[in-house]
Amino acid sequence: MGRSGGRRARASRRGRGDRCGAGPGARHRARRDPRRSTPHRLPRRRRRRPWHGAPGRDRRRAALHRGPPVTVDLDEALRLVHAVGAAVSLPAETVGLGDADGRVLAADVIAATHLPVTDTAAMDGWAVAGDGPWSIDGFVRMGDPPGVLSAGRARVVTTGGAVPRGTSAVLRSERGRERDGVLTADPSTAPAPGTDVRRAGETVRVGAVVASKGARVTPAVIAASAATGVDSLEVVAQPRVAVVLVGDEIVQRGVPGPGQVRDALGIAVPDLLRAGGTVVESVEHVADDPDALRQAIDRSGVHLVVTAAATGHGAGDHLSRALDAASAHVEFRGVAMRPGHPTLLACRPDGVPVLGLPGNPFAAIVALTVLGLPLLAGALGTAAPQRRRRIAAEPFTPGADGVRVVPVCEADDGMRALEQGPSVVSGAVHADHLAFVSAGGVAAGGSLAVISLPWRR
């Protein structure tokens, strides 16, 4: 370092020292104190400036935003996407049972009535009161009030029919004999009190929880809710999503020409997002232009932005620049898995997540399935899809960098790999699951971690 450079460096250190020094007036005291105003007398070490932001995650966020691209391992990426999704604030809304399938409960479903509502017959036969023989005095019509049954009397009843008050048991039709209006039973088959009578509330009591908050509404939940007198459900509002597809080379219809690429994601990505419980507000195609991309990712009125392409580090990949220009907090700029490595996750200043998918079609589908669906699960308040264990029918070799993601089909002897490159999706057409192969690979007969593809569930 030259002499003039040394003077500039010392002066620079002095200036920073003044700003982080002993508080107001320190600069004036330095002017009065000749020892403090002489550059070569400055202390060579200065106290580190304290961190004034939030510790931990916010500090790491700031470092990621300022620094170079950062790749995280798959487990860390899964943790981050679910946590970022959980920070999305979605209101609750009330929907009728006919519109509730696939939604997520925002509150417990509480039974409004007993199930059964009243005492009912568990079998076809006769409702009897007391010991036999019994005088038959008619039958219970389904849907009518059950009435009262006196001792020594019997009434014909069908399975599920309400039994009259005073019924002690139901005598099954194959165990009784009717003659001249009198019903008898063999001593060996005479019903004990309570036989084949389902008591009111023995399955569900009024006020019981039929389905818990956070559960996904299924046909079974709808049926159980209706059976217990519930007409509507309180559910989490569906996240509204903007989809942005980037590229000058993309054509949306017909056969692409030289230098062009047919859009393989403009329909597939929105369909996958809808399957995850969202409402796709828009699908926008933008050119390879950072200003246009920034405007697209800044769309208002949405809870999530999903982009495809422009996540790499090439001259034409502008997503990182657009996010930096928007002062977004970047969670990661790559995941140690292939395909899907150049996946990016950030949060706009207003808290809306931006999930950047790779441009290669299969890599984008992998990233959206592996990372996008857990993000949506976090927003909806549900658990992320869990990897399950399956038997490998053949050896699976590891990838060069991080986890290798392989489309597999379920054969009688276990999981078998399908040939698949990152830029096409033909192998995924016949796949049942995505398999995760870590360092070291998996031998034939070994345990393989998989998640089901959304369209195979």
C-alpha positions in Angstrom: 0.0 0.0 0.0 1.4 3.4 -0.9 1.7 6.2 1.5 -1.3 8.2 0.2 -3.3 4.9 0.4 -2.3 4.4 4.0 -3.4 8.0 4.8 -6.8 7.4 3.2 -7.2 4.1 5.0 -6.4 5.6 8.4 -8.7 8.5 7.7 -11.4 6.1 6.8 -10.9 4.2 10.0 -11.0 7.4 11.9 -14.3 8.4 10.4 -15.9 5.1 11.2 -14.5 5.2 14.7 -16.1 8.6 15.2 -19.5 7.3 14.0 -19.4 4.3 16.3 -17.5 6.0 19.2 -18.4 7.3 22.6 -21.7 8.9 21.6 -22.8 12.5 21.0 -19.9 15.0 21.3 -17.2 12.5 20.7 -16.2 14.2 17.4 -15.9 17.6 19.2 -13.9 16.1 22.0 -11.6 14.6 19.4 -11.0 18.1 18.0 -10.1 19.4 21.5 -7.8 16.5 22.2 -4.7 16.6 20.0 -4.0 12.9 20.8 -7.4 11.9 19.3 -7.1 14.2 16.3 -3.7 12.8 15.2 -4.2 9.9 12.7 -1.2 7.8 13.8 -2.3 7.9 17.4 -5.7 6.4 16.7 -6.3 2.9 18.3 -5.6 0.1 15.9 -8.6 -1.9 17.2 -12.1 -0.6 17.5 -15.1 -2.1 19.1 -17.4 -4.0 16.7 -20.6 -2.2 15.9 -23.5 -4.0 17.6 -26.2 -5.8 15.5 -29.4 -3.8 15.9 -31.7 -6.1 14.0 -33.4 -9.3 15.2 -31.1 -12.2 15.9 -30.9 -15.5 14.1 -33.2 -15.9 11.1 -33.3 -12.1 10.3 -29.6 -11.8 10.5 -29.2 -14.8 8.1 -31.9 -13.3 5.8 -30.0 -10.0 5.6 -26.7 -11.8 4.9 -28.4 -13.8 2.1 -29.9 -10.6 0.6 -26.5 -8.8 0.6 -24.3 -11.7 -0.3 -23.7 -14.1 -3.1 -26.0 -17.0 -4.1 -26.6 -19.4 -1.2 -27.5 -23.0 -1.6 -29.2 -24.9 1.2 -29.7 -28.6 1.7 -33.1 -30.1 1.0 -34.1 -30.5 4.7 -33.3 -26.8 5.4 -35.2 -25.8 2.3 -38.3 -27.8 3.4 -38.1 -26.2 6.8 -37.8 -22.7 5.3 -40.7 -23.0 2.8 -43.1 -24.3 5.5 -42.1 -21.5 7.9 -42.4 -18.9 5.2 -45.9 -20.3 4.3 -46.9 -20.3 7.9 -46.2 -16.6 8.1 -48.8 -15.9 5.4 -52.0 -14.5 7.0 -55.1 -16.1 5.6 -58.6 -15.2 6.9 -61.3 -17.7 7.7 -64.6 -18.0 5.7 -67.8 -20.0 6.0 -68.8 -22.3 3.2 -71.7 -24.8 2.8 -70.9 -28.5 2.9 -71.4 -28.7 -0.9 -68.4 -26.3 -1.4 -66.1 -27.6 1.3 -64.4 -30.6 -0.3 -60.6 -30.2 -0.3 -60.6 -27.1 2.0 -58.8 -26.8 5.3 -60.8 -26.4 8.5 -60.2 -23.1 10.3 -62.2 -24.3 13.4 -63.3 -27.6 14.9 -66.5 -29.1 13.6 -68.8 -29.5 16.5 -71.7 -32.0 16.5 -75.1 -30.2 16.8 -77.0 -33.4 17.6 -76.5 -36.9 19.0 -75.6 -39.7 16.6 -77.8 -41.7 16.6 -80.3 -38.9 17.2 -82.5 -41.3 19.2 -82.5 -45.0 20.1 -82.5 -47.0 16.9 -82.7 -50.7 15.8 -79.4 -52.3 14.8 -81.2 -55.1 13.0 -84.4 -55.9 11.2 -87.0 -57.5 13.6 -89.3 -56.4 16.4 -88.9 -53.8 19.1 -90.1 -55.6 22.2 -90.9 -54.4 25.7 -90.4 -56.7 28.7 -90.5 -60.5 28.5 -92.4 -62.5 25.8 -94.6 -63.6 24.4 -95.5 -60.2 22.9 -98.6 -58.9 21.3 -97.7 -57.2 17.9 -99.4 -53.8 17.7 -98.1 -52.5 14.4 -94.9 -51.3 12.8 -92.5 -48.3 13.0 -92.7 -46.2 9.9 -89.3 -44.7 8.9 -89.2 -41.0 9.6 -92.2 -41.0 11.9 -91.9 -40.3 15.7 -91.4 -43.6 17.4 -94.1 -43.4 20.0 -94.3 -45.5 23.1 -94.3 -49.3 23.6 -96.0 -50.9 26.6 -94.7 -54.0 28.4 -95.7 -57.2 26.7 -96.0 -55.6 23.3 -93.9 -55.7 20.1 -93.6 -53.5 17.0 -92.0 -54.3 13.6 -88.9 -52.2 13.0 -86.2 -52.0 10.3 -82.5 -51.4 10.7 -81.9 -47.8 11.6 -85.5 -47.2 12.5 -86.2 -45.3 15.7 -87.5 -47.7 18.4 -90.4 -46.6 20.7 -89.8 -45.4 24.2 -90.1 -48.4 26.5 -88.2 -50.8 24.1 -86.1 -53.2 26.1 -84.5 -55.0 23.1 -84.8 -55.8 19.4 -85.7 -59.4 18.5 -84.1 -60.3 15.2 -86.5 -61.4 12.5 -84.8 -64.8 12.1 -85.1 -65.5 15.8 -88.8 -64.8 16.3 -92.0 -66.5 15.3 -95.3 -64.7 14.6 -98.7 -66.4 14.8 -102.1 -64.9 15.1 -100.6 -61.5 16.1 -98.5 -63.0 18.8 -94.7 -63.0 18.8 -92.7 -65.7 20.5 -89.0 -66.5 20.8 -87.1 -69.7 21.7 -85.8 -69.5 25.2 -82.3 -69.9 23.8 -82.7 -66.9 21.5 -84.7 -64.6 23.8 -83.0 -61.2 23.7 -81.3 -59.8 26.8 -82.1 -56.2 27.7 -80.4 -53.8 25.2 -79.8 -56.4 22.5 -79.5 -54.8 19.0 -80.5 -51.4 20.2 -78.2 -48.5 19.4 -78.6 -45.9 22.1 -78.9 -42.2 21.3 -75.4 -40.6 21.3 -73.5 -43.8 21.6 -71.5 -42.9 18.4 -71.3 -39.1 18.8 -72.6 -36.8 21.6 -73.8 -33.2 21.2 -70.8 -30.9 21.4 -68.3 -33.6 20.4 -65.5 -32.7 18.0 -66.3 -34.3 14.6 -63.2 -33.0 12.8 -60.4 -30.9 14.1 -59.1 -27.5 13.0 -56.3 -27.9 10.4 -57.8 -31.1 8.9 -58.5 -31.2 5.2 -62.1 -31.6 4.4 -62.8 -35.0 2.7 -66.1 -36.7 1.7 -65.9 -38.5 5.0 -65.7 -35.2 7.0 -68.6 -33.8 4.9 -70.7 -36.9 5.6 -69.9 -36.9 9.4 -70.7 -33.2 9.6 -74.1 -33.6 7.9 -75.0 -36.6 10.0 -74.4 -34.6 13.2 -76.6 -31.7 12.0 -73.9 -29.3 10.6 -74.7 -27.3 7.5 -71.6 -25.2 7.0 -68.0 -25.2 7.9 -65.5 -22.6 8.8 -62.5 -23.0 6.5 -59.2 -21.2 5.7 -59.5 -18.9 2.8 -57.7 -20.2 -0.3 -54.4 -18.5 -1.0 -54.5 -16.3 -4.1 -51.5 -16.9 -6.4 -50.0 -15.0 -9.3 -48.0 -17.2 -11.8 -45.3 -15.5 -13.9 -43.6 -17.4 -16.8 -40.4 -15.8 -18.0 -38.7 -16.0 -21.4 -38.4 -14.5 -24.9 -38.3 -17.9 -26.5 -41.6 -19.2 -25.2 -44.5 -19.8 -27.6 -47.9 -20.7 -26.1 -49.5 -22.6 -29.1 -48.5 -24.8 -31.9 -45.1 -26.2 -32.9 -42.1 -24.1 -31.8 -39.7 -22.8 -34.5 -35.9 -22.7 -34.3 -34.8 -21.0 -31.1 -38.2 -21.2 -29.6 -39.6 -23.4 -26.8 -43.2 -24.5 -26.4 -44.7 -23.4 -23.1 -45.0 -26.6 -21.0 -45.8 -24.9 -17.7 -48.5 -22.3 -18.4 -51.2 -24.9 -17.7 -49.4 -27.5 -15.6 -48.2 -25.1 -12.9 -51.6 -23.4 -12.3 -53.2 -26.9 -12.2 -50.7 -28.1 -9.6 -51.3 -25.0 -7.6 -55.1 -25.4 -7.7 -54.6 -29.0 -6.6 -52.7 -27.7 -3.6 -55.7 -25.6 -2.5 -55.1 -22.2 -4.2 -57.0 -19.8 -6.4 -54.8 -18.8 -9.4 -55.5 -15.1 -9.9 -53.3 -14.6 -13.0 -50.9 -16.3 -15.4 -48.6 -13.8 -17.0 -45.9 -14.3 -19.6 -43.1 -11.7 -19.4 -40.0 -11.1 -21.5 -36.4 -11.5 -20.3 -36.5 -8.0 -18.9 -35.7 -7.2 -15.3 -38.1 -4.2 -15.1 -40.9 -6.2 -16.6 -40.2 -9.1 -14.2 -40.0 -6.8 -11.2 -43.5 -5.3 -12.1 -44.9 -8.9 -12.5 -43.6 -10.1 -9.2 -44.9 -7.0 -7.5 -48.6 -7.8 -8.3 -50.9 -6.7 -5.6 -53.9 -8.6 -4.1 -52.1 -12.0 -3.9 -50.7 -14.2 -1.1 -48.0 -15.9 -3.2 -46.1 -15.3 -6.5 -44.7 -18.3 -8.4 -42.3 -17.7 -11.2 -40.9 -20.2 -13.7 -37.4 -19.6 -15.3 -34.9 -16.8 -14.8 -33.7 -18.3 -11.5 -30.1 -19.2 -12.7 -27.1 -17.0 -12.8 -26.8 -16.4 -16.5 -26.9 -13.1 -18.3 -30.6 -13.5 -19.1 -31.6 -14.7 -15.7 -33.1 -11.6 -14.1 -35.1 -12.8 -11.1 -32.4 -12.2 -8.5 -31.9 -8.7 -9.8 -35.6 -8.0 -9.8 -35.9 -9.2 -6.2 -32.9 -7.2 -5.2 -34.4 -4.1 -6.8 -37.6 -4.8 -4.9 -35.7 -5.0 -1.6 -36.9 -8.6 -1.1 -35.5 -10.9 1.6 -34.0 -13.9 -0.1 -34.2 -17.2 1.9 -32.2 -19.3 -0.5 -30.9 -19.1 -4.0 -30.5 -22.8 -4.7 -31.3 -26.2 -3.2 -28.9 -29.2 -3.1 -31.2 -31.4 -5.2 -31.3 -32.3 -8.9 -33.4 -31.7 -10.7 -34.7 -28.5 -9.1 -31.3 -27.1 -8.0 -31.9 -23.4 -9.1 -35.1 -23.0 -7.1 -35.3 -19.7 -5.2 -37.4 -18.5 -2.3 -37.8 -14.9 -1.2 -40.2 -12.6 0.5 -41.3 -9.2 -0.7 -41.2 -6.3 1.7 -45.0 -6.8 2.3 -44.4 -10.4 3.3 -45.7 -12.1 0.2 -43.5 -15.1 -0.7 -41.9 -15.4 -4.1 -41.1 -19.0 -5.2 -38.9 -19.1 -8.2 -39.0 -22.4 -10.1 -36.5 -23.6 -12.7 -37.4 -23.2 -16.3 -36.9 -26.8 -17.3 -40.3 -28.4 -17.2 -39.6 -31.5 -15.1 -37.3 -29.5 -12.8 -40.1 -27.0 -12.3 -42.6 -29.8 -11.5 -40.2 -31.4 -9.0 -39.6 -28.1 -7.3 -43.3 -27.2 -7.1 -44.2 -30.7 -5.8 -41.3 -31.0 -3.3 -41.1 -27.4 -2.1 -44.2 -25.5 -3.3 -46.8 -27.8 -1.8 -45.1 -27.6 1.7 -45.2 -23.8 1.4 -48.9 -24.0 0.7 -49.4 -26.4 3.5 -47.8 -23.9 5.9 -50.0 -21.1 4.6 -53.1 -23.3 5.1 -52.0 -24.4 8.6 -51.5 -28.1 7.7 -48.6 -30.4 8.0 -46.2 -30.6 5.0 -46.4 -33.8 2.9 -44.3 -36.5 4.5 -41.8 -38.7 2.8 -42.7 -42.4 3.2 -40.5 -45.5 2.9 -40.7 -48.0 0.1 -38.6 -50.9 -1.0 -36.2 -50.3 -4.0 -36.6 -53.0 -6.6 -33.3 -52.0 -8.2 -30.2 -50.0 -7.2 -30.4 -46.2 -7.2 -27.2 -44.4 -7.7 -26.6 -41.1 -5.9 -26.4 -37.7 -7.7 -23.2 -35.6 -7.9 -24.5 -32.7 -5.9 -27.0 -33.3 -3.0 -30.2 -35.3 -3.3 -31.1 -36.9 -6.6 -34.8 -36.8 -7.3 -36.0 -39.7 -9.4 -39.5 -40.4 -10.8 -40.5 -44.0 -9.9 -43.3 -46.4 -10.6 -44.7 -48.8 -8.1 -44.1 -52.4 -9.3 -44.9 -55.7 -7.5 -41.3 -56.0 -6.3 -40.9 -52.3 -5.3 -39.9 -49.0 -6.7 -38.4 -48.8 -10.2 -36.9 -45.8 -11.8 -38.2 -44.1 -15.0 -35.9 -42.5 -17.4 -36.3 -38.7 -17.2 -34.3 -35.6 -18.0 -34.9 -32.2 -16.5 -36.2 -30.5 -19.6 -39.0 -33.0 -20.5 -41.8 -34.6 -18.5 -42.3 -37.9 -20.4 -41.1 -40.1 -17.6 -43.4 -38.4 -15.1 -46.4 -39.4 -17.1 -46.1 -42.9 -15.8 -44.6 -42.1 -12.4 -46.4 -42.8 -9.1 -43.9 -41.1 -6.8 -40.7 -39.0 -6.6 -37.9 -40.8 -4.9 -35.1 -39.1 -3.0 -31.6 -40.7 -3.3 -29.0 -39.3 -0.9 -25.3 -39.7 -0.9 -24.3 -43.3 -1.0 -27.3 -44.4 -3.0 -29.8 -47.1 -2.2 -29.2 -50.8 -2.9 -31.8 -53.1 -4.4 -34.0 -54.2 -1.5 -33.1 -51.1 0.5 -35.4 -48.5 1.9 -36.2 -45.6 -0.4 -37.8 -42.3 0.6 -40.7 -41.2 -1.7 -43.5 -38.7 -1.9 -46.6 -39.3 -4.0 -47.1 -37.2 -7.0 -50.2 -35.0 -6.5 -52.1 -36.5 -9.4 -51.5 -40.0 -8.1 -53.0 -39.4 -4.6 
